[in-house]
């Protein structure tokens, strides 16, 4: 099994729960606000930097420049008349300070996550990466997107969901949603591990 398949194996439950959650609301036109909630499996493979590196097309250090308005996966980005396989997604513009893998000519990239809020409707995906304005980050990114690949502009997704996103604070790389013993890594140690795993 390839490293990408290993990293995405943990998403299977999340996909099932997301689709199942959406299916609850498939009953014709629904005008009441809805909340779709999902969570997935925690995969120990994402603690291995080598697996994250090999499963990523691009790795960057940068800063969250802009959070774009969330949209539905419909043609116009608005709520569908009938909620079936539609989802809500949010795009983030990342200003790239340094490419650690597969350097690009662009200094800005778009990173997409599932979830967000459109009017009164919301979708909460607990195992997705979360971003804040001006947040300094180290991101493991993939071009693989089984949910919204052909929608909107060119974008990347975080490899291994929340596990491939590190917040940089005081020379520490931090993954807040992980168990305490795996939460903090010295930034230079993580960068060294990335370079050794390429």
N, C-alpha and C positions, 0 to 999 in steps of 0.2 A: 504494500500500500504506500502511495507517495506521501511525502510530508504534507502537501496541501490537503490530501484526502484525510490524513490524520487530524489536521487542524480543523477541518470542516466536519469531521465525524460528530463533534460535540454540538453542531448546529442542528442535527437531525431532529432532536426533541424540540428544539426551539421552533423549527419550521412547523412541526406537527401541532404544537400548541398555538402558534400564530394562526395557522389555517383553521384549527378547531375553534379558536376564539372568534375569528371572523365569521365562521359558519353559524355561530349562535345568532348573529344579526341578519342572516339571509332570510328575510321574510317579506320581500317586496320593498317598497319605499319606506324608509325609516326616517322620521324627522326629529326624533328625540336625540339629544347628545349621546354619544357612545364613548366608552373607554375600552380599548382592547389591551389586554395585559398578557405578557408572556415571559417565560424565563427558560433557560436551557441547562444543559449539563456542564459541570466544571471538569475540564480535561487537563490532567496533570502534564500532558505533553507540552503545553504552552509555557511551562516553567523552564523548559530547555531552550536556551537562546538559539542553539543550532537549529532546532525545529522551526522556530519563528523566522530565522534568517532564510532558511531554505524554502519556507512556505511563502515568502514575501517577494514581490516583484520590485518594490521600492522601499527604502528605509530612509527616513529624514529626521532631522532636528529642525524645529521651527516654532512658530507662534501662531495661535488662533487669531486671525485678522478679522474675520467676519462670520457671523452666523446668519445664514439665509433663512427666509420664512419656510416653515414646513409645508409640504404639499402632499396631496393624495397621489397615488400612482395612476391617476386618470389622465387623459389627454390634456385637459385644461388645468390639472392640479387641484381641482375642487372635488367636493364630496360626490361620490357616485350616487345615482338614483337607487341602485341595488348594490349593497356591499357584499361582494363575493370574494374574489381573490385580491381585492384592492388593499393597499397598505398605505401608511403615512411614512414619509421619509424626510430627513433634514440634511442639507448640505452645509459644509463648513469650509471656508476658504482659509488655507494654511499658508502663511508666508514662510518659505523655506530658507533657513540659514545655512544648512549643510546637508548634502546627500551622502549617506553612508553606504548605500547600495544603488546601483543603476542611476547615475547622475542624469538629470534632465536639463534642458536649456531654460526651462521656465522657473521663475522664482516664486510662483504661486501654484498650488494644487488644490483640487476640490476633493474633500473626503466626505463620504456619505454614510449615514447611519440610519437604521430603521427606527421609527418612533418620532414623536413630536406632537404638536397641537395645531390643528387647523380649525379656526373658529371655536366652536364648543366641543369638537371631537378631539380625542387624544388617543395615542397609542404609546404604551409604555413597554419597553423591551429591556428587562433588567440586566441582561448579559451584553448589552451594547455599550460601547465606549461613550463617555459623556465629555463634552467640551465646554469651556468657559471663555469669554472674550479675553484676549491678551494672555492666555495661558501658554506657557512654554512647554513644548512636548517633544518626545521622541516617539516616532510612529513606525511600526511595521505595517506595510500596506500591500494589498493585493488587488489585481485587476478583476479577480473573480467576483461576480455579483449575481447570485442566482435569483435575486428578487427584483432589481430595478436596472439591470444592465443596459437596456436600450431606451431608457427614459432620461430625458434631459441631457445635460452636458456631460462631457467626459469626466469620469470620477474614479476614485479608488475607495476601497473599504479597508477597515482595520483587520489585519490578519489575526485570527483567533479571537475575534470579537473584542471584548473589554481587555483581554490579556495582552494584546499587541499594542496597547497605548500606555505610555509612561508620562506622567506629569513631572516636569523638572523643577525642583525647589531646592535651593542652597546646595547645588552639586549632588543632589540625590535624585534618582529616577524612581518614581513612586507609582504603584498600582493600588489605589485605595480599596478596591473590591476584593483583593486577594487576602488569604489568611495572613496574619501578622508576620509569620516567619518568612513569607515570600513577598512582602509588600515593598520593601525598600532595597535598592541596589545603588551603590555609588555610581554616579554617571560615567566616570572614566572607566570603571570596571566593566560596565555594560557596553560601552563603545569598543573597548578592547575585545570583549567577547564576540561582538558583532563582526569586527574585522578578522578575527581568527576563524570565524565560522563561514566566511564567504568562499 
